[in-house]
Amino acid sequence: MTVFQQERLLFNPATPEVNAIPAIFAFPNTYTVGITSLGFQIVWATLAMRSDVDVRRLFTDLSETLPRNPELLGFSVSWELDYINLFNLLESLDIPLHSIERQENQPLVFGGGTVLTANPEPLADFFDVILLGDGEDLLDRFIDAYQQVRHADRTTKLRHLAQVPGIYIPSLYQVTYHSPEGEIKDISPIDANIPATIQKQTYRGNTLSASTVVTEKAAWENIYMVEVVRSCPEMCRFCLASYLTLPFRTASLTDSLLPAIEKGLKVTNRLGLLGASVTQHPEFEAILDYLSQSQYQDVRLSIASVRTNTLTQKLASTLANRDTRSITIAVESGSERLRQIVNKKLTNEEIIQAAINAKEGGLKALKLYGMVGIPKESMSDVEDTVAMMSAIKKATPGLRLTLGCSTFVPKSHTPFQWFGINPDAKKRLKFLEKNLRKQGIDFRPESYNWSVIQALISRGDRRLGKLLQLTREFGDSVGSYKRAFKELRGQIPSLDYYVHEYWQAEERILPWQHIQGPLPQKTLVKHLEEAMTVPDKLSPVNNFSN
């Protein structure tokens, strides 16, 4: 039995018409990783339910039987560093990497996903079409518009698709620079018939996503995923998952959420509730009550993210009774001052109480997410994080504690998009590691070096395309990027320009200036200014260390 034959589908694929569009939908990673992506599942199912599309899936390690002459080749891109796999897949299909080099008989290469919606520019030269935003309505509009020009020449197709809101055709926009190593001078369409800006599309319905396939080969074996909420109302100022996806939306409990859960639990006993802030669904208590029913006693329940002050004893108990041993909360820092800067509305008391609730509810472990290198951070703030973890350990003896810690990475469409990475973050990760492990607290830092590369792609412009190709030739390592920058000196800006420099908010034309996110730039500037008004010191009574 093949991997695909082991899948249990939760939708009914259409039988393709004789003249259906031959299409490939790819995930630039392995099947195990790709099939666990809810976004990939939804797009694939949406295409597969159209009788005018004959879609086949492609991963880095396996594929369905692919069409000989595909007209469309799509990629779901959810991780910056997967661009290497994207290049490899294009070459495996004998398709030129650059859109400008593709011939009339070659497919239109389209892409979507968080990475491309946030900032498509570093990968712009490699895509014919980029879909910006939520796919619920946009995907069907894309296919419908393509059908209208299916038999036209390539240029006509692209110019027609450019008129559809949310569809970005990079080749129809020209970027100029003050110098090869300088700032962006202008981003504009090649003529007046092309829209000057592209609006990211937002789905506003109350029926959110749920798994379309369940398989034991997924990274989370046999999991059925249900999207409970979309976006996050907290609006932490660094957070792409909140700012890029606004407004906050919740699935209708009776019309979609509970029926979806019931549908999934008929084929598996493993349920994942997804969303940036699941517990802030207005009827979350009702969801817990529903899953606490005796017929679901064998269900293994996991929750993607829990807002700290919603981690109640009841929630912990429900999870513990549903075969969950640990839960994750994001606190960002032990410093109340830094939490104010990032707009994390949490007190020290709420953090400790959440840990107490987790233990008293029967959970065995608590993982906290933190961050170093937050704008305006000092070493005393990092020391406050050590003090916070010590205070939690003292309040919850026997609860296994883990601190996962990343380096702040600036993200487009957020108030902190103008900041760079703080080089001191590397030392601060080492400080936390030394001081937490000697207390018996598990510390799991994300790689500082790869955070630098993530920031490079997050804030990059089109000039990075040649660098990304070069790094692939040099090998998949941080050293390859430095070598590539050295080789391209004089042709593109420096690593510092993209990664570490502070960009003046009012003066700089950003690489994604022509992409309209949920909030206008003046609002982001206002939020940035609010963050910078937080005083350098708060009253000592607010600190864990006092």
Secondary structure, DSSP 8 states (H G I E B T S, - for coil): --TGGG-EESS------TT-EEEEEE-SS-HHHHTT-HHHHHHHHHHHT-TTEEEEEE-SS-B----SS-SEEEEE--SGGGHHHHHHHHHHTT--SSGGG--TTS-EEEEESHHHHH--GGGGGG-SEEE-B-HHHHHHHHHHHHHHTTTS-HHHHHHHHTTSTTEE-GGGEEEEESSTTS-EEEEEESSTTS-SSEE-B----S---B-SEE-TTSSSTTEEEEE-EES-TT--TT-HHHHTT-S-EE--IIIIIHHHHHHHTTT-SEEEEESTTGGGSTTHHHHHHHHTSGGGTT-EEEES-B-GGG--HHHHHHHHHTT--EEEEEEE-S-HHHHHHTT----HHHHHHHHHHHHHTT-SEEEEEEEE--TT--HHHHHHHHHHHHHHHHHSTT-EEEEEEEE----TTSTTTT----TTHHHHHHHHHHHHHTTT-EEEE--HHHHHHHHHHHS--TTHHHHHHHHHHH-SSHHHHHHHHHHTBTTB--HHHHHT----TTT---TTTTEE-SS-HHHHHHHHHHHHTS-S---GGGSTT-
